[in-house]
């Protein structure tokens, strides 16, 4: 088959995977663990309640998939909408390929998988299809989507997830081609909405649209056979400077696993990933030199241009706004010595000590690009100027802790999961065990004992 859209459709329909390396299975399972953990942690956020209300207003009689791993059910597309929105509501979900793959892919394939009665191994492979399609699209663009205003989680995630869902529904190659092309027209999400309730809805809509695209095509809808690569198509429309590769042949999808190269970066902090290397640097310097807010006169951070464009809130007033503020991230380090869910609330953001600390932060940008995650600089750096004249320097920080190249230990992933689900009315340990052995599960109903 010729053309990018056709090639990705062929892969979605007939992936012909080589035997999956154990490491691939481990990475995918970590994505399911992290997403369901953050989904449950975010289940009571205002945006999630709004999404549930929108679903309830439809008065649909379909009961195809579970909402928020509780007793309530909805159509597969509505379940994906609510669950993916919840997964991204705290901005605590994993990172790769310029965005947040698992918060789109996991809710989409689990909702579709519950509807069709898929096994754990089948949804794991569907996730992998979605990830590899997303990666194929991502590597064709060398410029940062964020600088154009596009949120990759939404615009790449919709298409990647559509391929994954089309595979689960057993669509033919021709039908997969229509699904992918339709999903390309459904994809959207703006960086301008970072720091608002709309950002997590980007993930919800991406997961939901993936399933809706399949439903439309099952009813006979058609779309352009070259929607991705056409001169007036998806990749050209999204491209920041028009330099995207629309013509290169698709290589060895299903044989070479890009997930082994890019992996999944598990977040340690519930803030924009653009802050994480600096947070590590500030916390390390404070711990090493036993200092805090009172000793620090100024904090100078050095980050990439695209990172700075995402961190638009220089004087945040709410916990939601603070997730996209470098000033707040540094302030939380200095005032509390940590950046966790407890710090991301309105009262703490508005505390006088936090506001004072935010005023100490200076941000400079560096024009370098990471060869693994082009949206980030090659390195970040932080310098603390103390009142006594001492200058403390982190040096170049290549990877944040939890990055795919500096991964969390298994015990740390489990600790994050259990922290996320501690208030959920279910048996968190049982759910973690199921997700840790996803490929062996007979189905994906995941009905842990509710407490």
Secondary structure, DSSP 8 states (H G I E B T S, - for coil): --SHHHHHHHHHH--------HHHHHHHHHHHHHHHHHHHHTTTSHHHHHHHHHHHHHT-----EESTTSS-EE-HHHHHHHHHHHHHTTS-S-BBTTB-HHHHHHHHHHHHHHHHT--HHHHHHHHHHHHHHHHHHHTT--S-HHHHTB-HHHHHHHHHHHHHHHHHTT--HHHHHHHHHHHHHH---BGGGTTSHHHHHHHHHHHHHHHHHHHHHHTT----TTTTTSTTSHHHHH-SSS----SS----BTTB-THHHH--B--SSSS-GGGHHHHHHHHHHHHHHT--GGGEEEEEEEEEHHHHHH---SS--SHHHHTT-HHHHHHHHHHHS--SGGGSSHHHHT-HHHHHHHTTEEEEEE----SSSTTS-S-BEEEEEETTS-EEE---B-S-TTSTTS---HHHHHHHHHHHTTTSSS-HHHHHHHHHTGGG-S-S-------
